[in-house]
Amino acid sequence: MTRVTPLDKLRAPLGGQEIELQQIDHDAGGMSLLRTRIREHSRFTVFDIDPQTAQAWGQALLRWAQGQGLG
């Protein structure tokens, strides 16, 4: 059985996309994964990433936001 733990839910103001972040844990063990679900009208994009990729992506997002005068 796979456990899905909701982490956060966001809505992009300009496109209205819903972004959901979930932690995925498999009963068989292994590393936890971060599931990103993006809903745009009736279309869904879903992908699971490992902790190292999540960290690199998060840092890239923060660098970009800080360059826009935030943070």
PDB file of N, CA, C, O and CB in Angstrom:
ATOM      1  N   MET A   1       0.846  -1.186   0.000  1.00  0.00           N
ATOM      2  CA  MET A   1       0.000   0.000   0.000  1.00  0.00           C
ATOM      3  C   MET A   1       0.889   1.246   0.000  1.00  0.00           C
ATOM      4  O   MET A   1       1.893   1.296   0.712  1.00  0.00           O
ATOM      5  CB  MET A   1      -0.962   0.000   1.229  1.00  0.00           C
ATOM      6  N   THR A   2       0.537   2.202  -0.761  1.00  0.00           N
ATOM      7  CA  THR A   2       1.264   3.466  -0.837  1.00  0.00           C
ATOM      8  C   THR A   2       0.552   4.495   0.024  1.00  0.00           C
ATOM      9  O   THR A   2      -0.667   4.650  -0.055  1.00  0.00           O
ATOM     10  CB  THR A   2       1.383   3.961  -2.308  1.00  0.00           C
ATOM     11  N   ARG A   3       1.332   5.207   0.858  1.00  0.00           N
ATOM     12  CA  ARG A   3       0.771   6.281   1.685  1.00  0.00           C
ATOM     13  C   ARG A   3       1.032   7.612   0.998  1.00  0.00           C
ATOM     14  O   ARG A   3       2.155   7.904   0.588  1.00  0.00           O
ATOM     15  CB  ARG A   3       1.382   6.270   3.125  1.00  0.00           C
ATOM     16  N   VAL A   4      -0.015   8.411   0.880  1.00  0.00           N
ATOM     17  CA  VAL A   4       0.076   9.738   0.279  1.00  0.00           C
ATOM     18  C   VAL A   4      -0.258  10.750   1.369  1.00  0.00           C
ATOM     19  O   VAL A   4      -1.355  10.735   1.927  1.00  0.00           O
ATOM     20  CB  VAL A   4      -0.889   9.886  -0.963  1.00  0.00           C
ATOM     21  N   THR A   5       0.700  11.631   1.665  1.00  0.00           N
ATOM     22  CA  THR A   5       0.507  12.637   2.707  1.00  0.00           C
ATOM     23  C   THR A   5       0.479  14.020   2.055  1.00  0.00           C
ATOM     24  O   THR A   5       1.482  14.446   1.482  1.00  0.00           O
ATOM     25  CB  THR A   5       1.634  12.550   3.791  1.00  0.00           C
ATOM     26  N   PRO A   6      -0.647  14.724   2.131  1.00  0.00           N
ATOM     27  CA  PRO A   6      -0.701  16.075   1.566  1.00  0.00           C
ATOM     28  C   PRO A   6       0.266  17.002   2.291  1.00  0.00           C
ATOM     29  O   PRO A   6       0.353  16.966   3.518  1.00  0.00           O
ATOM     30  CB  PRO A   6      -2.130  16.636   1.643  1.00  0.00           C
ATOM     31  N   LEU A   7       0.993  17.833   1.548  1.00  0.00           N
ATOM     32  CA  LEU A   7       1.939  18.782   2.128  1.00  0.00           C
ATOM     33  C   LEU A   7       1.508  20.225   1.931  1.00  0.00           C
ATOM     34  O   LEU A   7       1.567  21.026   2.863  1.00  0.00           O
ATOM     35  CB  LEU A   7       3.306  18.577   1.530  1.00  0.00           C
ATOM     36  N   ASP A   8       1.076  20.560   0.724  1.00  0.00           N
ATOM     37  CA  ASP A   8       0.692  21.938   0.445  1.00  0.00           C
ATOM     38  C   ASP A   8      -0.148  21.982  -0.819  1.00  0.00           C
ATOM     39  O   ASP A   8      -0.080  21.084  -1.659  1.00  0.00           O
ATOM     40  CB  ASP A   8       1.937  22.843   0.305  1.00  0.00           C
ATOM     41  N   LYS A   9      -0.934  23.032  -0.942  1.00  0.00           N
ATOM     42  CA  LYS A   9      -1.759  23.234  -2.132  1.00  0.00           C
ATOM     43  C   LYS A   9      -1.724  24.722  -2.455  1.00  0.00           C
ATOM     44  O   LYS A   9      -1.995  25.561  -1.597  1.00  0.00           O
ATOM     45  CB  LYS A   9      -3.241  22.723  -1.916  1.00  0.00           C
ATOM     46  N   LEU A  10      -1.386  25.036  -3.701  1.00  0.00           N
ATOM     47  CA  LEU A  10      -1.248  26.420  -4.140  1.00  0.00           C
ATOM     48  C   LEU A  10      -2.082  26.647  -5.393  1.00  0.00           C
ATOM     49  O   LEU A  10      -2.422  25.708  -6.114  1.00  0.00           O
ATOM     50  CB  LEU A  10       0.234  26.769  -4.401  1.00  0.00           C
ATOM     51  N   ARG A  11      -2.402  27.913  -5.637  1.00  0.00           N
ATOM     52  CA  ARG A  11      -3.065  28.269  -6.896  1.00  0.00           C
ATOM     53  C   ARG A  11      -2.276  29.417  -7.520  1.00  0.00           C
ATOM     54  O   ARG A  11      -2.051  30.449  -6.888  1.00  0.00           O
ATOM     55  CB  ARG A  11      -4.580  28.672  -6.665  1.00  0.00           C
ATOM     56  N   ALA A  12      -1.863  29.221  -8.760  1.00  0.00           N
ATOM     57  CA  ALA A  12      -1.140  30.271  -9.480  1.00  0.00           C
ATOM     58  C   ALA A  12      -2.140  31.362  -9.869  1.00  0.00           C
ATOM     59  O   ALA A  12      -3.163  31.058 -10.484  1.00  0.00           O
ATOM     60  CB  ALA A  12      -0.406  29.694 -10.751  1.00  0.00           C
ATOM     61  N   PRO A  13      -1.869  32.620  -9.525  1.00  0.00           N
ATOM     62  CA  PRO A  13      -2.864  33.671  -9.744  1.00  0.00           C
ATOM     63  C   PRO A  13      -3.123  34.003 -11.215  1.00  0.00           C
ATOM     64  O   PRO A  13      -4.244  34.374 -11.564  1.00  0.00           O
ATOM     65  CB  PRO A  13      -2.432  34.909  -9.039  1.00  0.00           C
ATOM     66  N   LEU A  14      -2.130  33.882 -12.071  1.00  0.00           N
ATOM     67  CA  LEU A  14      -2.335  34.306 -13.456  1.00  0.00           C
ATOM     68  C   LEU A  14      -2.958  33.235 -14.338  1.00  0.00           C
ATOM     69  O   LEU A  14      -3.789  33.553 -15.189  1.00  0.00           O
ATOM     70  CB  LEU A  14      -1.033  34.729 -14.048  1.00  0.00           C
ATOM     71  N   GLY A  15      -2.581  31.984 -14.159  1.00  0.00           N
ATOM     72  CA  GLY A  15      -3.128  30.922 -14.996  1.00  0.00           C
ATOM     73  C   GLY A  15      -4.199  30.098 -14.305  1.00  0.00           C
ATOM     74  O   GLY A  15      -4.911  29.329 -14.950  1.00  0.00           O
ATOM     75  N   GLY A  16      -4.314  30.260 -12.980  1.00  0.00           N
ATOM     76  CA  GLY A  16      -5.309  29.513 -12.223  1.00  0.00           C
ATOM     77  C   GLY A  16      -4.951  28.052 -12.009  1.00  0.00           C
ATOM     78  O   GLY A  16      -5.799  27.275 -11.568  1.00  0.00           O
ATOM     79  N   GLN A  17      -3.718  27.656 -12.308  1.00  0.00           N
ATOM     80  CA  GLN A  17      -3.325  26.262 -12.121  1.00  0.00           C
ATOM     81  C   GLN A  17      -3.316  25.926 -10.622  1.00  0.00           C
ATOM     82  O   GLN A  17      -2.922  26.738  -9.785  1.00  0.00           O
ATOM     83  CB  GLN A  17      -1.926  25.995 -12.756  1.00  0.00           C
ATOM     84  N   GLU A  18      -3.763  24.703 -10.316  1.00  0.00           N
ATOM     85  CA  GLU A  18      -3.679  24.189  -8.957  1.00  0.00           C
ATOM     86  C   GLU A  18      -2.415  23.353  -8.850  1.00  0.00           C
ATOM     87  O   GLU A  18      -2.168  22.479  -9.681  1.00  0.00           O
ATOM     88  CB  GLU A  18      -4.945  23.354  -8.581  1.00  0.00           C
ATOM     89  N   ILE A  19      -1.622  23.620  -7.833  1.00  0.00           N
ATOM     90  CA  ILE A  19      -0.377  22.885  -7.612  1.00  0.00           C
ATOM     91  C   ILE A  19      -0.489  22.193  -6.271  1.00  0.00           C
ATOM     92  O   ILE A  19      -0.659  22.850  -5.243  1.00  0.00           O
ATOM     93  CB  ILE A  19       0.875  23.828  -7.662  1.00  0.00           C
ATOM     94  N   GLU A  20      -0.393  20.869  -6.269  1.00  0.00           N
ATOM     95  CA  GLU A  20      -0.443  20.094  -5.036  1.00  0.00           C
ATOM     96  C   GLU A  20       0.890  19.404  -4.814  1.00  0.00           C
ATOM     97  O   GLU A  20       1.470  18.838  -5.740  1.00  0.00           O
ATOM     98  CB  GLU A  20      -1.588  19.063  -5.079  1.00  0.00           C
ATOM     99  N   LEU A  21       1.373  19.454  -3.577  1.00  0.00           N
ATOM    100  CA  LEU A  21       2.586  18.748  -3.190  1.00  0.00           C
ATOM    101  C   LEU A  21       2.202  17.666  -2.191  1.00  0.00           C
ATOM    102  O   LEU A  21       1.493  17.927  -1.219  1.00  0.00           O
ATOM    103  CB  LEU A  21       3.648  19.726  -2.588  1.00  0.00           C
ATOM    104  N   GLN A  22       2.677  16.446  -2.438  1.00  0.00           N
ATOM    105  CA  GLN A  22       2.362  15.303  -1.585  1.00  0.00           C
ATOM    106  C   GLN A  22       3.623  14.486  -1.344  1.00  0.00           C
ATOM    107  O   GLN A  22       4.493  14.386  -2.210  1.00  0.00           O
ATOM    108  CB  GLN A  22       1.256  14.425  -2.221  1.00  0.00           C
ATOM    109  N   GLN A  23       3.705  13.903  -0.151  1.00  0.00           N
ATOM    110  CA  GLN A  23       4.791  12.955   0.121  1.00  0.00           C
ATOM    111  C   GLN A  23       4.277  11.559  -0.169  1.00  0.00           C
ATOM    112  O   GLN A  23       3.182  11.187   0.254  1.00  0.00           O
ATOM    113  CB  GLN A  23       5.303  13.068   1.601  1.00  0.00           C
ATOM    114  N   ILE A  24       5.072  10.793  -0.892  1.00  0.00           N
ATOM    115  CA  ILE A  24       4.714   9.428  -1.270  1.00  0.00           C
ATOM    116  C   ILE A  24       5.642   8.465  -0.540  1.00  0.00           C
ATOM    117  O   ILE A  24       6.864   8.556  -0.661  1.00  0.00           O
ATOM    118  CB  ILE A  24       4.803   9.225  -2.818  1.00  0.00           C
ATOM    119  N   ASP A  25       5.058   7.543   0.217  1.00  0.00           N
ATOM    120  CA  ASP A  25       5.817   6.510   0.924  1.00  0.00           C
ATOM    121  C   ASP A  25       5.245   5.147   0.558  1.00  0.00           C
ATOM    122  O   ASP A  25       4.040   4.918   0.658  1.00  0.00           O
ATOM    123  CB  ASP A  25       5.775   6.735   2.470  1.00  0.00           C
ATOM    124  N   HIS A  26       6.117   4.254   0.138  1.00  0.00           N
ATOM    125  CA  HIS A  26       5.719   2.896  -0.221  1.00  0.00           C
ATOM    126  C   HIS A  26       5.948   1.984   0.978  1.00  0.00           C
ATOM    127  O   HIS A  26       6.969   2.101   1.657  1.00  0.00           O
ATOM    128  CB  HIS A  26       6.508   2.387  -1.466  1.00  0.00           C
ATOM    129  N   ASP A  27       5.011   1.079   1.247  1.00  0.00           N
ATOM    130  CA  ASP A  27       5.141   0.154   2.369  1.00  0.00           C
ATOM    131  C   ASP A  27       6.379  -0.732   2.248  1.00  0.00           C
ATOM    132  O   ASP A  27       6.921  -1.186   3.255  1.00  0.00           O
ATOM    133  CB  ASP A  27       3.900  -0.712   2.472  1.00  0.00           C
ATOM    134  N   ALA A  28       6.821  -0.975   1.026  1.00  0.00           N
ATOM    135  CA  ALA A  28       7.990  -1.820   0.818  1.00  0.00           C
ATOM    136  C   ALA A  28       9.272  -1.119   1.245  1.00  0.00           C
ATOM    137  O   ALA A  28      10.332  -1.741   1.297  1.00  0.00           O
ATOM    138  CB  ALA A  28       8.087  -2.233  -0.641  1.00  0.00           C
ATOM    139  N   GLY A  29       9.183   0.169   1.551  1.00  0.00           N
ATOM    140  CA  GLY A  29      10.361   0.911   1.978  1.00  0.00           C
ATOM    141  C   GLY A  29      10.931   1.755   0.870  1.00  0.00           C
ATOM    142  O   GLY A  29      10.270   2.039  -0.129  1.00  0.00           O
ATOM    143  N   GLY A  30      12.173   2.149   1.064  1.00  0.00           N
ATOM    144  CA  GLY A  30      12.821   3.034   0.106  1.00  0.00           C
ATOM    145  C   GLY A  30      12.626   4.475   0.516  1.00  0.00           C
ATOM    146  O   GLY A  30      12.022   4.767   1.548  1.00  0.00           O
ATOM    147  N   MET A  31      13.142   5.369  -0.298  1.00  0.00           N
ATOM    148  CA  MET A  31      13.073   6.786   0.039  1.00  0.00           C
ATOM    149  C   MET A  31      11.676   7.348  -0.210  1.00  0.00           C
ATOM    150  O   MET A  31      10.929   6.864  -1.061  1.00  0.00           O
ATOM    151  CB  MET A  31      14.106   7.571  -0.766  1.00  0.00           C
ATOM    152  N   SER A  32      11.354   8.370   0.551  1.00  0.00           N
ATOM    153  CA  SER A  32      10.124   9.116   0.295  1.00  0.00           C
ATOM    154  C   SER A  32      10.322   9.932  -0.969  1.00  0.00           C
ATOM    155  O   SER A  32      11.434  10.366  -1.268  1.00  0.00           O
ATOM    156  CB  SER A  32       9.746  10.035   1.504  1.00  0.00           C
ATOM    157  N   LEU A  33       9.249  10.138  -1.706  1.00  0.00           N
ATOM    158  CA  LEU A  33       9.282  10.940  -2.921  1.00  0.00           C
ATOM    159  C   LEU A  33       8.345  12.129  -2.764  1.00  0.00           C
ATOM    160  O   LEU A  33       7.374  12.073  -2.008  1.00  0.00           O
ATOM    161  CB  LEU A  33       8.893  10.091  -4.158  1.00  0.00           C
ATOM    162  N   LEU A  34       8.642  13.194  -3.479  1.00  0.00           N
ATOM    163  CA  LEU A  34       7.769  14.354  -3.516  1.00  0.00           C
ATOM    164  C   LEU A  34       6.966  14.284  -4.805  1.00  0.00           C
ATOM    165  O   LEU A  34       7.525  14.304  -5.901  1.00  0.00           O
ATOM    166  CB  LEU A  34       8.580  15.689  -3.420  1.00  0.00           C
ATOM    167  N   ARG A  35       5.662  14.203  -4.664  1.00  0.00           N
ATOM    168  CA  ARG A  35       4.779  14.200  -5.845  1.00  0.00           C
ATOM    169  C   ARG A  35       4.283  15.620  -6.074  1.00  0.00           C
ATOM    170  O   ARG A  35       3.768  16.272  -5.165  1.00  0.00           O
ATOM    171  CB  ARG A  35       3.566  13.207  -5.661  1.00  0.00           C
ATOM    172  N   THR A  36       4.449  16.079  -7.291  1.00  0.00           N
ATOM    173  CA  THR A  36       3.935  17.382  -7.700  1.00  0.00           C
ATOM    174  C   THR A  36       2.828  17.131  -8.713  1.00  0.00           C
ATOM    175  O   THR A  36       3.041  16.500  -9.748  1.00  0.00           O
ATOM    176  CB  THR A  36       5.070  18.297  -8.301  1.00  0.00           C
ATOM    177  N   ARG A  37       1.638  17.639  -8.392  1.00  0.00           N
ATOM    178  CA  ARG A  37       0.485  17.516  -9.305  1.00  0.00           C
ATOM    179  C   ARG A  37       0.082  18.913  -9.723  1.00  0.00           C
ATOM    180  O   ARG A  37      -0.205  19.765  -8.882  1.00  0.00           O
ATOM    181  CB  ARG A  37      -0.726  16.757  -8.629  1.00  0.00           C
ATOM    182  N   ILE A  38       0.062  19.145 -11.011  1.00  0.00           N
ATOM    183  CA  ILE A  38      -0.360  20.441 -11.534  1.00  0.00           C
ATOM    184  C   ILE A  38      -1.611  20.213 -12.371  1.00  0.00           C
ATOM    185  O   ILE A  38      -1.608  19.457 -13.343  1.00  0.00           O
ATOM    186  CB  ILE A  38       0.777  21.125 -12.379  1.00  0.00           C
ATOM    187  N   ARG A  39      -2.677  20.889 -11.964  1.00  0.00           N
ATOM    188  CA  ARG A  39      -3.937  20.777 -12.705  1.00  0.00           C
ATOM    189  C   ARG A  39      -4.177  22.087 -13.430  1.00  0.00           C
ATOM    190  O   ARG A  39      -4.199  23.160 -12.828  1.00  0.00           O
ATOM    191  CB  ARG A  39      -5.134  20.433 -11.756  1.00  0.00           C
ATOM    192  N   GLU A  40      -4.358  21.973 -14.735  1.00  0.00           N
ATOM    193  CA  GLU A  40      -4.660  23.133 -15.568  1.00  0.00           C
ATOM    194  C   GLU A  40      -5.916  22.801 -16.357  1.00  0.00           C
ATOM    195  O   GLU A  40      -5.869  22.089 -17.360  1.00  0.00           O
ATOM    196  CB  GLU A  40      -3.458  23.499 -16.522  1.00  0.00           C
ATOM    197  N   HIS A  41      -7.040  23.328 -15.888  1.00  0.00           N
ATOM    198  CA  HIS A  41      -8.359  23.001 -16.429  1.00  0.00           C
ATOM    199  C   HIS A  41      -8.582  21.492 -16.282  1.00  0.00           C
ATOM    200  O   HIS A  41      -8.640  21.007 -15.152  1.00  0.00           O
ATOM    201  CB  HIS A  41      -8.485  23.447 -17.934  1.00  0.00           C
ATOM    202  N   SER A  42      -8.707  20.740 -17.363  1.00  0.00           N
ATOM    203  CA  SER A  42      -8.941  19.290 -17.250  1.00  0.00           C
ATOM    204  C   SER A  42      -7.660  18.473 -17.441  1.00  0.00           C
ATOM    205  O   SER A  42      -7.701  17.243 -17.424  1.00  0.00           O
ATOM    206  CB  SER A  42      -9.982  18.849 -18.277  1.00  0.00           C
ATOM    207  N   ARG A  43      -6.533  19.147 -17.619  1.00  0.00           N
ATOM    208  CA  ARG A  43      -5.265  18.456 -17.853  1.00  0.00           C
ATOM    209  C   ARG A  43      -4.450  18.386 -16.556  1.00  0.00           C
ATOM    210  O   ARG A  43      -4.370  19.360 -15.807  1.00  0.00           O
ATOM    211  CB  ARG A  43      -4.453  19.170 -18.964  1.00  0.00           C
ATOM    212  N   PHE A  44      -3.851  17.226 -16.308  1.00  0.00           N
ATOM    213  CA  PHE A  44      -3.018  17.025 -15.131  1.00  0.00           C
ATOM    214  C   PHE A  44      -1.593  16.684 -15.565  1.00  0.00           C
ATOM    215  O   PHE A  44      -1.384  15.950 -16.531  1.00  0.00           O
ATOM    216  CB  PHE A  44      -3.600  15.909 -14.229  1.00  0.00           C
ATOM    217  N   THR A  45      -0.629  17.222 -14.844  1.00  0.00           N
ATOM    218  CA  THR A  45       0.768  16.815 -14.969  1.00  0.00           C
ATOM    219  C   THR A  45       1.184  16.327 -13.587  1.00  0.00           C
ATOM    220  O   THR A  45       1.043  17.056 -12.605  1.00  0.00           O
ATOM    221  CB  THR A  45       1.699  18.002 -15.487  1.00  0.00           C
ATOM    222  N   VAL A  46       1.693  15.103 -13.502  1.00  0.00           N
ATOM    223  CA  VAL A  46       2.076  14.522 -12.219  1.00  0.00           C
ATOM    224  C   VAL A  46       3.473  13.943 -12.363  1.00  0.00           C
ATOM    225  O   VAL A  46       3.753  13.201 -13.305  1.00  0.00           O
ATOM    226  CB  VAL A  46       1.057  13.429 -11.755  1.00  0.00           C
ATOM    227  N   PHE A  47       4.349  14.284 -11.424  1.00  0.00           N
ATOM    228  CA  PHE A  47       5.658  13.653 -11.412  1.00  0.00           C
ATOM    229  C   PHE A  47       6.167  13.524  -9.992  1.00  0.00           C
ATOM    230  O   PHE A  47       5.839  14.331  -9.122  1.00  0.00           O
ATOM    231  CB  PHE A  47       6.647  14.442 -12.263  1.00  0.00           C
ATOM    232  N   ASP A  48       6.972  12.500  -9.770  1.00  0.00           N
ATOM    233  CA  ASP A  48       7.557  12.200  -8.468  1.00  0.00           C
ATOM    234  C   ASP A  48       9.063  12.435  -8.551  1.00  0.00           C
ATOM    235  O   ASP A  48       9.719  12.000  -9.497  1.00  0.00           O
ATOM    236  CB  ASP A  48       7.239  10.732  -8.025  1.00  0.00           C
ATOM    237  N   ILE A  49       9.602  13.133  -7.542  1.00  0.00           N
ATOM    238  CA  ILE A  49      11.037  13.406  -7.542  1.00  0.00           C
ATOM    239  C   ILE A  49      11.647  13.014  -6.203  1.00  0.00           C
ATOM    240  O   ILE A  49      10.966  12.964  -5.179  1.00  0.00           O
ATOM    241  CB  ILE A  49      11.308  14.892  -7.840  1.00  0.00           C
ATOM    242  N   ASP A  50      12.937  12.739  -6.237  1.00  0.00           N
ATOM    243  CA  ASP A  50      13.694  12.329  -5.054  1.00  0.00           C
ATOM    244  C   ASP A  50      14.085  13.571  -4.243  1.00  0.00           C
ATOM    245  O   ASP A  50      13.996  14.692  -4.745  1.00  0.00           O
ATOM    246  CB  ASP A  50      14.963  11.513  -5.462  1.00  0.00           C
ATOM    247  N   PRO A  51      14.518  13.373  -2.986  1.00  0.00           N
ATOM    248  CA  PRO A  51      14.869  14.512  -2.137  1.00  0.00           C
ATOM    249  C   PRO A  51      15.959  15.414  -2.710  1.00  0.00           C
ATOM    250  O   PRO A  51      15.869  16.635  -2.578  1.00  0.00           O
ATOM    251  CB  PRO A  51      15.307  14.014  -0.806  1.00  0.00           C
ATOM    252  N   GLN A  52      16.977  14.851  -3.338  1.00  0.00           N
ATOM    253  CA  GLN A  52      18.057  15.672  -3.882  1.00  0.00           C
ATOM    254  C   GLN A  52      17.566  16.582  -5.008  1.00  0.00           C
ATOM    255  O   GLN A  52      17.942  17.752  -5.083  1.00  0.00           O
ATOM    256  CB  GLN A  52      19.187  14.782  -4.389  1.00  0.00           C
ATOM    257  N   THR A  53      16.729  16.033  -5.876  1.00  0.00           N
ATOM    258  CA  THR A  53      16.170  16.842  -6.959  1.00  0.00           C
ATOM    259  C   THR A  53      15.237  17.912  -6.403  1.00  0.00           C
ATOM    260  O   THR A  53      15.238  19.044  -6.885  1.00  0.00           O
ATOM    261  CB  THR A  53      15.419  15.952  -7.967  1.00  0.00           C
ATOM    262  N   ALA A  54      14.444  17.565  -5.395  1.00  0.00           N
ATOM    263  CA  ALA A  54      13.547  18.540  -4.771  1.00  0.00           C
ATOM    264  C   ALA A  54      14.342  19.695  -4.165  1.00  0.00           C
ATOM    265  O   ALA A  54      13.949  20.856  -4.279  1.00  0.00           O
ATOM    266  CB  ALA A  54      12.684  17.864  -3.689  1.00  0.00           C
ATOM    267  N   GLN A  55      15.456  19.370  -3.523  1.00  0.00           N
ATOM    268  CA  GLN A  55      16.283  20.412  -2.913  1.00  0.00           C
ATOM    269  C   GLN A  55      16.863  21.338  -3.979  1.00  0.00           C
ATOM    270  O   GLN A  55      16.813  22.559  -3.831  1.00  0.00           O
ATOM    271  CB  GLN A  55      17.417  19.782  -2.083  1.00  0.00           C
ATOM    272  N   ALA A  56      17.403  20.777  -5.037  1.00  0.00           N
ATOM    273  CA  ALA A  56      17.985  21.594  -6.109  1.00  0.00           C
ATOM    274  C   ALA A  56      16.915  22.463  -6.773  1.00  0.00           C
ATOM    275  O   ALA A  56      17.157  23.632  -7.071  1.00  0.00           O
ATOM    276  CB  ALA A  56      18.667  20.695  -7.163  1.00  0.00           C
ATOM    277  N   TRP A  57      15.745  21.894  -7.001  1.00  0.00           N
ATOM    278  CA  TRP A  57      14.652  22.636  -7.629  1.00  0.00           C
ATOM    279  C   TRP A  57      14.192  23.765  -6.703  1.00  0.00           C
ATOM    280  O   TRP A  57      13.985  24.894  -7.148  1.00  0.00           O
ATOM    281  CB  TRP A  57      13.466  21.688  -7.965  1.00  0.00           C
ATOM    282  N   GLY A  58      14.035  23.457  -5.421  1.00  0.00           N
ATOM    283  CA  GLY A  58      13.623  24.466  -4.457  1.00  0.00           C
ATOM    284  C   GLY A  58      14.607  25.624  -4.381  1.00  0.00           C
ATOM    285  O   GLY A  58      14.202  26.784  -4.321  1.00  0.00           O
ATOM    286  N   GLN A  59      15.886  25.314  -4.382  1.00  0.00           N
ATOM    287  CA  GLN A  59      16.910  26.360  -4.345  1.00  0.00           C
ATOM    288  C   GLN A  59      16.867  27.219  -5.603  1.00  0.00           C
ATOM    289  O   GLN A  59      17.033  28.437  -5.535  1.00  0.00           O
ATOM    290  CB  GLN A  59      18.302  25.740  -4.183  1.00  0.00           C
ATOM    291  N   ALA A  60      16.644  26.588  -6.744  1.00  0.00           N
ATOM    292  CA  ALA A  60      16.538  27.342  -7.994  1.00  0.00           C
ATOM    293  C   ALA A  60      15.324  28.267  -7.964  1.00  0.00           C
ATOM    294  O   ALA A  60      15.406  29.407  -8.422  1.00  0.00           O
ATOM    295  CB  ALA A  60      16.446  26.383  -9.196  1.00  0.00           C
ATOM    296  N   LEU A  61      14.206  27.793  -7.435  1.00  0.00           N
ATOM    297  CA  LEU A  61      13.010  28.630  -7.324  1.00  0.00           C
ATOM    298  C   LEU A  61      13.252  29.817  -6.400  1.00  0.00           C
ATOM    299  O   LEU A  61      12.844  30.937  -6.705  1.00  0.00           O
ATOM    300  CB  LEU A  61      11.826  27.804  -6.814  1.00  0.00           C
ATOM    301  N   LEU A  62      13.915  29.573  -5.273  1.00  0.00           N
ATOM    302  CA  LEU A  62      14.222  30.655  -4.338  1.00  0.00           C
ATOM    303  C   LEU A  62      15.164  31.689  -4.954  1.00  0.00           C
ATOM    304  O   LEU A  62      14.959  32.891  -4.788  1.00  0.00           O
ATOM    305  CB  LEU A  62      14.840  30.087  -3.064  1.00  0.00           C
ATOM    306  N   ARG A  63      16.187  31.231  -5.659  1.00  0.00           N
ATOM    307  CA  ARG A  63      17.108  32.167  -6.321  1.00  0.00           C
ATOM    308  C   ARG A  63      16.359  33.054  -7.300  1.00  0.00           C
ATOM    309  O   ARG A  63      16.580  34.264  -7.353  1.00  0.00           O
ATOM    310  CB  ARG A  63      18.229  31.405  -7.053  1.00  0.00           C
ATOM    311  N   TRP A  64      15.479  32.447  -8.068  1.00  0.00           N
ATOM    312  CA  TRP A  64      14.706  33.227  -9.039  1.00  0.00           C
ATOM    313  C   TRP A  64      13.811  34.243  -8.335  1.00  0.00           C
ATOM    314  O   TRP A  64      13.791  35.413  -8.719  1.00  0.00           O
ATOM    315  CB  TRP A  64      13.856  32.296  -9.922  1.00  0.00           C
ATOM    316  N   ALA A  65      13.068  33.818  -7.308  1.00  0.00           N
ATOM    317  CA  ALA A  65      12.166  34.710  -6.593  1.00  0.00           C
ATOM    318  C   ALA A  65      12.928  35.867  -5.942  1.00  0.00           C
ATOM    319  O   ALA A  65      12.475  37.011  -5.970  1.00  0.00           O
ATOM    320  CB  ALA A  65      11.384  33.932  -5.534  1.00  0.00           C
ATOM    321  N   GLN A  66      14.084  35.559  -5.359  1.00  0.00           N
ATOM    322  CA  GLN A  66      14.894  36.608  -4.722  1.00  0.00           C
ATOM    323  C   GLN A  66      15.409  37.601  -5.760  1.00  0.00           C
ATOM    324  O   GLN A  66      15.562  38.785  -5.460  1.00  0.00           O
ATOM    325  CB  GLN A  66      16.078  35.987  -3.951  1.00  0.00           C
ATOM    326  N   GLY A  67      15.675  37.139  -6.957  1.00  0.00           N
ATOM    327  CA  GLY A  67      16.098  38.020  -8.039  1.00  0.00           C
ATOM    328  C   GLY A  67      14.973  38.938  -8.530  1.00  0.00           C
ATOM    329  O   GLY A  67      15.223  39.929  -9.216  1.00  0.00           O
ATOM    330  N   GLN A  68      13.736  38.593  -8.169  1.00  0.00           N
ATOM    331  CA  GLN A  68      12.583  39.399  -8.542  1.00  0.00           C
ATOM    332  C   GLN A  68      12.226  40.407  -7.450  1.00  0.00           C
ATOM    333  O   GLN A  68      11.204  41.090  -7.524  1.00  0.00           O
ATOM    334  CB  GLN A  68      11.390  38.500  -8.833  1.00  0.00           C
ATOM    335  N   GLY A  69      13.092  40.484  -6.434  1.00  0.00           N
ATOM    336  CA  GLY A  69      12.856  41.455  -5.365  1.00  0.00           C
ATOM    337  C   GLY A  69      12.056  40.886  -4.190  1.00  0.00           C
ATOM    338  O   GLY A  69      11.601  41.640  -3.331  1.00  0.00           O
ATOM    339  N   LEU A  70      11.883  39.560  -4.148  1.00  0.00           N
ATOM    340  CA  LEU A  70      11.176  38.930  -3.031  1.00  0.00           C
ATOM    341  C   LEU A  70      12.199  38.317  -2.086  1.00  0.00           C
ATOM    342  O   LEU A  70      13.268  37.883  -2.515  1.00  0.00           O
ATOM    343  CB  LEU A  70      10.169  37.848  -3.536  1.00  0.00           C
ATOM    344  N   GLY A  71      11.872  38.282  -0.818  1.00  0.00           N
ATOM    345  CA  GLY A  71      12.726  37.604   0.170  1.00  0.00           C
ATOM    346  C   GLY A  71      13.922  38.391   0.437  1.00  0.00           C
ATOM    347  O   GLY A  71      14.762  37.985   1.241  1.00  0.00           O
TER     348      GLY A  71
END
